């Protein structure tokens, strides 16, 4: 896998050089194709020997109807440059979808920058996204470019966009309309070329009706909407995800012959997974740590066993 990662790094550098110097239009598609193959090689190697045939596409595991629909939409939308709104419950893998949009677009050689709008205090969010000038507020000891400038030429992923304060929503709308940001403390706008991908677990249309989210921003972001099904609705995918996570975690912790018993697998399939894929990954990590390599039903969380 290290060889594939080294190849990807070299290809990304070559692609950046081709874009910087120009005149290499014929070479750029070839570099893109080679880069995508390197990424695919990394995805295949991550599954490990325990799960060589896990169904995976766009870096995501699954073959349920809901995931097949998502993959089909990604294949259509990723190459374009339109804003995308990703809707899904917490833990369904919204950032994986955002990364897939970036990795399979013409911006794949550029930066992918992510920010969780719910994780940054409201007074600091503007500075994080748009940057600031030296002395613009207490603690601003130097100019700082901000995420949008850092993401220039690439993709800006705004997770939990529904938690963005309304005054920040107006400033984000300006970025989408004019392609420029204004750092805190500066009157000089900075032009940026960024594809915006947003995600939320909230019902933004209901928030628009309640005046908690700007209607004009909603329509700017909601050019294409991708919906992630919760794990409880992904029939058959739990088995594939268990095998994938078991292989990956076993490789991480150095367990050579990790396995799961049919009884444990049946229990995992019967659980409704309120925390979705993230909860399942954590459950496999916990159970493998406690079991020493062979996960049985008794190694599962008490909450899962009690809920069966």
KEKE-3310 file (N, C-alpha, C; in steps of 0.2 Angstrom, whole numbers, plus 5000, padded with zeros to 4 digits):
npx = (5004:5010:5018:5008:5003:5014:5015:5003:5006:5017:5010:5001:5009:5014:5003:4999:5010:5008:4997:5001:5011:5005:5001:5001:4990:4986:4993:4987:4974:4979:4986:4976:4969:4979:4981:4968:4968:4979:4973:4962:4970:4975:4963:4959:4969:4967:4957:4962:4968:4958:4946:4944:4935:4925:4911:4914:4914:4919:4926:4918:4909:4897:4882:4868:4852:4850:4863:4868:4860:4866:4879:4877:4872:4883:4893:4887:4887:4900:4910:4906:4905:4896:4888:4885:4873:4874:4864:4860:4859:4868:4884:4883:4892:4895:4906:4914:4907:4908:4922:4923:4917:4926:4938:4935:4933:4937:4945:4953:4967:4969:4967:4958:4947:4940:4928:4919:4904:4897:4907:4915:4916:4904:4909:4922:4920:4919:4932:4939:4935:4936:4947:4959:4965:4981:4979:4966:4957:4958:4972:4974:4988:4995:4992:4980:4975:4963:4951:4944:4953:4964:4958:4958:4955:4952:4941:4929:4923:4909:4903:4889:4881:4869:4870:4876:4878:4865:4870:4883:4878:4874:4886:4893:4884:4888:4901:4897:4890:4898:4911:4922:4930:4930:4942:4942:4943:4948:4945:4947:4943:4946:4948:4942:4943:4933:4925:4910:4904:4892:4885:4873:4863:4851:4834:4834:4825:4814:4820:4821:4808:4805:4813:4826:4836:4843:4833:4838:4851:4850:4844:4855:4865:4858:4859:4862:4856:4862:4857:4860:4857:4852:4860:4852:4843:4850:4849:4858:4871:4877:4884:4895:4901:4905:4915:4924:4928:4933:4944:4952:4954:4960:4972:4977:4979:4987:4983:4983:4974:4960:4942:4925:4911:4896:4885:4888:4888:4875:4869:4874:4868:4855:4854:4849:4857:4858:4868:4874:4885:4897:4895:4895:4908:4915:4910:4916:4929:4930:4925:4935:4946:4943:4941:4952:4954:4945:4929:4915:4897:4896:4906:4901:4894:4885:4873:4869:4867:4856:4846:4842)
npy = (4994:5006:5009:5012:5023:5032:5033:5039:5052:5057:5058:5067:5078:5080:5083:5095:5103:5102:5110:5122:5127:5126:5122:5109:5101:5090:5080:5081:5074:5061:5060:5062:5050:5040:5044:5042:5028:5025:5029:5020:5008:5010:5010:4996:4989:4993:4985:4973:4956:4949:4953:4952:4954:4963:4973:4988:5005:5021:5023:5019:5006:4994:4988:4989:4994:5008:5013:5009:5018:5030:5029:5029:5042:5049:5046:5054:5067:5070:5074:5087:5104:5109:5116:5105:5097:5087:5076:5068:5056:5058:5050:5043:5044:5056:5065:5056:5055:5068:5069:5059:5066:5076:5069:5063:5072:5086:5094:5086:5087:5098:5106:5098:5104:5104:5109:5109:5116:5116:5114:5125:5139:5152:5166:5164:5157:5165:5170:5158:5153:5163:5170:5182:5199:5205:5211:5213:5208:5204:5194:5191:5190:5190:5190:5179:5167:5159:5146:5146:5152:5144:5133:5136:5132:5120:5110:5115:5109:5110:5105:5100:5112:5117:5122:5134:5151:5164:5176:5173:5165:5174:5180:5168:5166:5177:5173:5162:5168:5178:5173:5177:5181:5190:5195:5195:5211:5217:5227:5223:5212:5195:5185:5169:5152:5140:5124:5122:5110:5105:5099:5091:5085:5090:5096:5106:5113:5114:5122:5134:5137:5141:5152:5150:5147:5154:5157:5160:5156:5142:5138:5141:5131:5119:5114:5101:5087:5075:5060:5051:5035:5029:5016:5006:5005:4999:4986:4971:4977:4977:4966:4966:4978:4974:4965:4972:4982:4974:4968:4979:4985:4974:4974:4986:4984:4973:4960:4944:4933:4937:4935:4933:4926:4917:4919:4931:4939:4938:4945:4958:4961:4962:4973:4991:5001:5016:5025:5023:5020:5024:5020:5006:5004:5008:4998:4986:4989:4989:4977:4968:4972:4967:4954:4948:4943:4934:4937:4935:4932:4936:4946:4958:4974:4978:4986:4982:4969:4969:4975:4966)
npz = (5000:5003:4992:4982:4988:4988:4974:4971:4977:4969:4957:4960:4962:4949:4942:4948:4944:4930:4929:4934:4925:4913:4895:4894:4891:4885:4892:4905:4906:4906:4917:4927:4925:4928:4942:4947:4946:4955:4967:4967:4969:4982:4989:4987:4993:5006:5011:5014:5017:5023:5018:5003:4993:4996:4992:4985:4981:4975:4987:4997:5006:5001:4993:4993:4988:4991:4992:4979:4971:4976:4972:4958:4957:4961:4951:4941:4945:4951:4941:4938:4942:4951:4966:4979:4990:5004:5012:5027:5041:5057:5056:5045:5035:5028:5025:5018:5006:5002:5000:4989:4979:4977:4974:4962:4953:4942:4950:4958:4959:4967:4983:4996:5008:5024:5036:5051:5054:5066:5076:5078:5088:5086:5085:5080:5068:5056:5054:5053:5041:5032:5034:5042:5046:5052:5069:5068:5078:5095:5098:5085:5078:5067:5049:5042:5030:5029:5027:5014:5005:5006:5000:4987:4970:4973:4983:4995:5010:5019:5033:5043:5040:5043:5056:5055:5059:5056:5052:5047:5036:5027:5023:5017:5007:4999:4994:4986:4976:4971:4971:4980:4995:5010:5021:5039:5046:5035:5020:5007:4995:4991:4978:4975:4969:4971:4974:4982:4994:5004:5020:5030:5044:5047:5044:5031:5024:5032:5042:5034:5032:5045:5047:5051:5043:5028:5014:5001:5002:5004:4992:4984:4988:4987:4974:4968:4977:4988:4995:5010:5014:5030:5040:5045:5035:5024:5017:5019:5019:5031:5034:5024:5028:5041:5038:5031:5041:5051:5044:5042:5055:5061:5054:5058:5072:5072:5072:5066:5062:5063:5066:5065:5074:5068:5076:5083:5071:5067:5078:5076:5064:5067:5075:5076:5074:5078:5078:5066:5052:5058:5072:5070:5066:5077:5086:5081:5083:5096:5100:5094:5101:5114:5112:5107:5095:5090:5087:5097:5101:5115:5116:5111:5113:5128:5126:5114:5114:5124:5117:5108)
capx = (5000:5015:5020:5003:5003:5020:5013:4998:5009:5021:5006:4997:5014:5015:4997:5000:5015:5005:4992:5005:5015:5001:5003:5001:4983:4986:4995:4983:4969:4982:4988:4970:4968:4984:4980:4962:4970:4982:4968:4959:4974:4975:4956:4959:4974:4965:4952:4966:4967:4952:4940:4946:4929:4920:4909:4916:4914:4920:4929:4913:4907:4890:4878:4861:4849:4851:4870:4869:4858:4870:4885:4875:4872:4890:4896:4885:4888:4907:4914:4904:4907:4890:4887:4881:4871:4873:4859:4861:4860:4875:4888:4882:4898:4894:4913:4916:4904:4912:4929:4922:4915:4932:4943:4933:4932:4943:4948:4956:4974:4969:4966:4951:4947:4934:4926:4913:4902:4895:4912:4918:4912:4901:4913:4928:4919:4921:4940:4942:4933:4938:4954:4959:4971:4984:4977:4959:4954:4963:4975:4976:4995:4997:4987:4979:4971:4957:4950:4942:4959:4967:4955:4957:4957:4949:4934:4928:4917:4906:4899:4884:4879:4863:4872:4880:4874:4862:4875:4888:4875:4874:4893:4894:4881:4892:4906:4894:4888:4904:4918:4927:4930:4933:4945:4940:4948:4950:4940:4949:4940:4950:4945:4943:4939:4931:4918:4907:4900:4889:4882:4869:4858:4845:4830:4835:4818:4810:4823:4820:4801:4805:4817:4832:4841:4842:4831:4842:4857:4847:4844:4862:4868:4854:4859:4861:4856:4863:4854:4864:4852:4854:4862:4846:4839:4854:4849:4864:4877:4880:4889:4900:4904:4908:4921:4928:4931:4937:4950:4955:4956:4965:4978:4980:4981:4992:4979:4984:4968:4954:4936:4918:4906:4890:4881:4890:4886:4868:4867:4875:4863:4848:4854:4846:4862:4856:4874:4875:4892:4902:4894:4897:4916:4918:4909:4920:4935:4929:4925:4941:4951:4941:4941:4959:4955:4939:4923:4909:4892:4897:4911:4897:4892:4878:4867:4867:4864:4850:4841:4840)
capy = (5000:5012:5010:5015:5030:5035:5034:5045:5058:5059:5060:5074:5084:5081:5086:5102:5106:5103:5115:5128:5129:5126:5119:5101:5099:5083:5076:5081:5068:5054:5060:5061:5043:5037:5046:5038:5021:5024:5029:5013:5003:5011:5007:4989:4987:4994:4980:4968:4949:4946:4955:4954:4955:4967:4978:4995:5010:5028:5023:5017:4999:4993:4986:4989:4998:5015:5014:5009:5025:5035:5028:5032:5050:5052:5046:5059:5074:5072:5078:5094:5109:5112:5115:5099:5097:5080:5075:5061:5056:5058:5044:5039:5045:5062:5067:5051:5057:5074:5067:5056:5071:5079:5064:5061:5079:5090:5097:5081:5088:5103:5104:5097:5107:5103:5112:5107:5122:5115:5113:5131:5144:5157:5172:5162:5154:5169:5170:5151:5152:5169:5173:5189:5203:5206:5216:5214:5207:5202:5187:5191:5192:5189:5189:5172:5166:5156:5140:5146:5154:5138:5128:5139:5127:5113:5109:5117:5105:5113:5100:5103:5118:5119:5125:5140:5157:5167:5182:5170:5162:5180:5180:5163:5168:5181:5169:5158:5173:5182:5170:5181:5182:5196:5193:5199:5217:5220:5229:5221:5205:5190:5180:5161:5147:5134:5121:5121:5105:5106:5093:5092:5080:5094:5097:5113:5116:5116:5128:5139:5139:5144:5158:5149:5146:5158:5153:5161:5151:5135:5136:5141:5125:5113:5113:5094:5085:5068:5058:5045:5031:5026:5009:5002:5004:4997:4979:4967:4980:4976:4960:4969:4983:4971:4961:4978:4985:4968:4968:4986:4986:4969:4976:4991:4982:4968:4953:4940:4929:4940:4932:4934:4920:4918:4922:4938:4943:4939:4950:4964:4962:4963:4980:4996:5006:5023:5029:5022:5016:5026:5016:5000:5004:5008:4992:4981:4990:4988:4969:4965:4973:4963:4947:4946:4941:4930:4940:4931:4936:4939:4951:4964:4979:4976:4989:4978:4962:4970:4977:4960)
capz = (5000:5003:4985:4979:4991:4985:4967:4971:4979:4964:4952:4962:4961:4942:4940:4950:4940:4924:4929:4935:4919:4907:4889:4895:4891:4882:4898:4911:4907:4907:4924:4930:4924:4933:4949:4950:4947:4961:4973:4968:4972:4989:4992:4987:4998:5013:5013:5017:5015:5026:5015:4997:4988:4999:4987:4986:4975:4977:4993:5001:5006:5001:4987:4994:4983:4992:4990:4972:4969:4978:4968:4952:4957:4962:4944:4936:4948:4953:4936:4937:4947:4954:4973:4981:4997:5006:5018:5030:5048:5059:5056:5039:5030:5023:5023:5013:5000:4999:4997:4983:4974:4975:4971:4955:4949:4939:4955:4962:4961:4971:4990:4999:5015:5028:5042:5054:5056:5073:5080:5079:5091:5081:5084:5077:5062:5050:5054:5051:5034:5027:5036:5045:5045:5059:5073:5067:5084:5101:5097:5078:5078:5060:5043:5041:5024:5030:5023:5007:5001:5006:4996:4980:4965:4975:4986:5002:5012:5025:5037:5047:5037:5047:5062:5054:5061:5050:5049:5043:5030:5022:5020:5013:5000:4994:4991:4981:4971:4968:4971:4983:5002:5013:5028:5045:5047:5028:5015:5001:4994:4989:4973:4976:4964:4975:4973:4989:4996:5011:5022:5036:5047:5049:5038:5030:5021:5038:5045:5030:5034:5052:5046:5054:5037:5023:5008:4995:5003:5003:4984:4981:4990:4985:4966:4968:4984:4988:5002:5012:5018:5037:5040:5046:5028:5019:5018:5017:5019:5038:5033:5020:5033:5047:5035:5029:5047:5054:5041:5043:5062:5063:5051:5062:5079:5072:5073:5060:5060:5066:5063:5069:5074:5065:5081:5083:5065:5067:5082:5073:5058:5070:5078:5072:5072:5078:5076:5059:5051:5063:5077:5068:5066:5084:5089:5079:5086:5104:5101:5092:5106:5120:5111:5106:5088:5088:5090:5098:5103:5121:5116:5109:5118:5132:5124:5108:5117:5128:5112:5103)
cpx = (5004:5017:5014:5002:5008:5018:5008:5001:5013:5016:5002:5002:5014:5009:4997:5005:5012:5001:4996:5008:5011:5004:5004:4994:4982:4988:4991:4978:4973:4984:4982:4969:4972:4983:4973:4964:4974:4978:4964:4963:4975:4968:4956:4963:4971:4960:4956:4964:4961:4946:4942:4941:4924:4918:4910:4917:4915:4922:4924:4910:4899:4887:4871:4858:4850:4858:4871:4866:4863:4876:4883:4875:4879:4894:4894:4887:4896:4911:4912:4907:4902:4890:4883:4879:4870:4869:4860:4861:4867:4878:4887:4887:4897:4901:4916:4913:4907:4919:4928:4921:4922:4937:4941:4931:4938:4947:4952:4963:4974:4967:4958:4951:4941:4934:4919:4910:4899:4900:4916:4914:4910:4906:4919:4927:4921:4928:4942:4940:4936:4944:4953:4965:4974:4981:4969:4955:4960:4965:4976:4983:4998:4991:4986:4974:4964:4956:4948:4948:4963:4965:4954:4960:4955:4942:4934:4922:4915:4901:4895:4882:4873:4864:4876:4875:4871:4867:4880:4885:4875:4881:4895:4890:4885:4898:4903:4892:4893:4910:4923:4925:4933:4936:4943:4945:4950:4944:4942:4947:4946:4947:4947:4940:4938:4925:4916:4903:4898:4885:4878:4865:4852:4841:4830:4829:4814:4813:4822:4813:4801:4810:4824:4838:4838:4839:4835:4849:4856:4847:4851:4866:4865:4854:4858:4861:4857:4861:4858:4858:4855:4856:4857:4842:4843:4854:4855:4870:4881:4886:4895:4904:4908:4915:4926:4932:4935:4944:4955:4958:4961:4972:4981:4983:4986:4989:4979:4977:4962:4948:4930:4914:4900:4885:4882:4887:4879:4866:4868:4870:4856:4848:4852:4851:4860:4862:4877:4882:4897:4901:4896:4905:4918:4916:4914:4927:4935:4929:4931:4946:4950:4942:4948:4959:4949:4933:4917:4903:4893:4902:4907:4895:4885:4872:4864:4863:4857:4844:4839:4834)
cpy = (5006:5014:5014:5022:5034:5037:5040:5051:5061:5061:5066:5079:5085:5085:5094:5106:5107:5109:5122:5131:5129:5123:5112:5098:5092:5078:5076:5076:5062:5054:5059:5053:5039:5038:5042:5031:5020:5024:5023:5008:5004:5008:5000:4986:4988:4989:4974:4961:4946:4947:4957:4956:4959:4972:4985:4999:5017:5028:5021:5010:4999:4991:4986:4994:5006:5017:5014:5016:5030:5035:5031:5039:5053:5052:5052:5066:5075:5076:5085:5098:5112:5111:5108:5099:5090:5080:5068:5062:5056:5051:5040:5040:5051:5065:5062:5053:5063:5073:5063:5061:5075:5075:5062:5067:5081:5093:5093:5083:5094:5101:5103:5099:5106:5107:5110:5114:5122:5115:5119:5136:5150:5163:5170:5159:5158:5169:5163:5150:5157:5172:5179:5192:5204:5212:5217:5212:5204:5195:5187:5194:5192:5188:5181:5171:5164:5150:5141:5148:5148:5133:5130:5133:5120:5113:5111:5113:5108:5108:5103:5110:5121:5122:5132:5146:5161:5173:5179:5167:5168:5180:5174:5164:5172:5177:5165:5162:5176:5179:5174:5181:5188:5195:5198:5205:5220:5222:5227:5213:5201:5185:5173:5157:5141:5131:5120:5115:5105:5100:5095:5086:5083:5094:5105:5117:5118:5122:5134:5142:5143:5150:5157:5148:5150:5154:5154:5157:5144:5133:5136:5134:5119:5113:5105:5092:5077:5066:5051:5041:5029:5019:5005:5000:5001:4989:4975:4970:4979:4971:4963:4974:4980:4968:4967:4980:4980:4968:4974:4986:4980:4971:4982:4989:4976:4961:4950:4936:4931:4937:4934:4928:4922:4921:4929:4942:4943:4944:4957:4966:4964:4970:4985:5001:5013:5028:5028:5018:5018:5021:5009:4999:5003:5001:4986:4982:4988:4980:4966:4966:4968:4956:4944:4943:4937:4933:4936:4935:4940:4945:4958:4968:4977:4979:4985:4972:4963:4972:4972:4957)
cpz = (5000:4996:4981:4982:4988:4977:4967:4973:4973:4958:4954:4961:4954:4940:4942:4946:4933:4923:4930:4929:4913:4901:4889:4895:4889:4888:4904:4911:4908:4914:4928:4930:4929:4940:4951:4951:4953:4967:4973:4971:4979:4992:4992:4992:5005:5016:5016:5015:5017:5022:5007:4992:4991:4993:4989:4980:4978:4985:4999:5000:5005:4994:4988:4989:4984:4991:4983:4969:4970:4973:4961:4951:4957:4955:4940:4939:4949:4948:4935:4942:4951:4962:4974:4989:4999:5012:5021:5038:5050:5059:5050:5034:5025:5021:5017:5006:4997:4996:4990:4977:4972:4971:4964:4951:4946:4944:4960:4964:4965:4978:4992:5007:5018:5034:5044:5057:5063:5078:5082:5082:5085:5080:5080:5070:5056:5049:5051:5043:5030:5029:5040:5044:5052:5062:5072:5073:5089:5099:5090:5077:5071:5055:5043:5035:5025:5025:5016:5003:5001:5001:4989:4975:4967:4978:4993:5005:5019:5028:5042:5046:5041:5053:5061:5056:5055:5048:5045:5036:5025:5019:5016:5006:4996:4991:4985:4975:4967:4967:4974:4991:5004:5020:5033:5046:5040:5024:5008:5000:4990:4984:4975:4971:4968:4974:4981:4989:5003:5013:5029:5038:5048:5042:5036:5027:5027:5041:5040:5031:5041:5052:5050:5049:5031:5017:5002:4996:5002:4996:4981:4982:4987:4977:4965:4975:4983:4995:5003:5016:5025:5036:5041:5040:5023:5020:5015:5018:5026:5037:5030:5025:5038:5044:5034:5036:5051:5051:5042:5050:5064:5060:5056:5069:5078:5073:5066:5058:5064:5062:5068:5068:5071:5070:5082:5077:5065:5072:5079:5067:5061:5074:5073:5070:5072:5077:5069:5058:5056:5069:5076:5068:5073:5088:5087:5082:5093:5104:5099:5098:5112:5118:5109:5099:5085:5091:5091:5101:5110:5121:5113:5115:5122:5129:5118:5110:5120:5123:5108:5105)
residu = (UNK:UNK:UNK:UNK:UNK:UNK:UNK:UNK:UNK:UNK:UNK:UNK:UNK:UNK:UNK:UNK:UNK:UNK:UNK:UNK:UNK:UNK:UNK:UNK:UNK:UNK:UNK:UNK:UNK:UNK:UNK:UNK:UNK:UNK:UNK:UNK:UNK:UNK:UNK:UNK:UNK:UNK:UNK:UNK:UNK:UNK:UNK:UNK:UNK:UNK:UNK:UNK:UNK:UNK:UNK:UNK:UNK:UNK:UNK:UNK:UNK:UNK:UNK:UNK:UNK:UNK:UNK:UNK:UNK:UNK:UNK:UNK:UNK:UNK:UNK:UNK:UNK:UNK:UNK:UNK:UNK:UNK:UNK:UNK:UNK:UNK:UNK:UNK:UNK:UNK:UNK:UNK:UNK:UNK:UNK:UNK:UNK:UNK:UNK:UNK:UNK:UNK:UNK:UNK:UNK:UNK:UNK:UNK:UNK:UNK:UNK:UNK:UNK:UNK:UNK:UNK:UNK:UNK:UNK:UNK:UNK:UNK:UNK:UNK:UNK:UNK:UNK:UNK:UNK:UNK:UNK:UNK:UNK:UNK:UNK:UNK:UNK:UNK:UNK:UNK:UNK:UNK:UNK:UNK:UNK:UNK:UNK:UNK:UNK:UNK:UNK:UNK:UNK:UNK:UNK:UNK:UNK:UNK:UNK:UNK:UNK:UNK:UNK:UNK:UNK:UNK:UNK:UNK:UNK:UNK:UNK:UNK:UNK:UNK:UNK:UNK:UNK:UNK:UNK:UNK:UNK:UNK:UNK:UNK:UNK:UNK:UNK:UNK:UNK:UNK:UNK:UNK:UNK:UNK:UNK:UNK:UNK:UNK:UNK:UNK:UNK:UNK:UNK:UNK:UNK:UNK:UNK:UNK:UNK:UNK:UNK:UNK:UNK:UNK:UNK:UNK:UNK:UNK:UNK:UNK:UNK:UNK:UNK:UNK:UNK:UNK:UNK:UNK:UNK:UNK:UNK:UNK:UNK:UNK:UNK:UNK:UNK:UNK:UNK:UNK:UNK:UNK:UNK:UNK:UNK:UNK:UNK:UNK:UNK:UNK:UNK:UNK:UNK:UNK:UNK:UNK:UNK:UNK:UNK:UNK:UNK:UNK:UNK:UNK:UNK:UNK:UNK:UNK:UNK:UNK:UNK:UNK:UNK:UNK:UNK:UNK:UNK:UNK:UNK:UNK:UNK:UNK:UNK:UNK:UNK:UNK:UNK:UNK:UNK:UNK:UNK:UNK:UNK:UNK:UNK:UNK:UNK:UNK:UNK:UNK:UNK:UNK:UNK:UNK:UNK:UNK:UNK:UNK)
# end
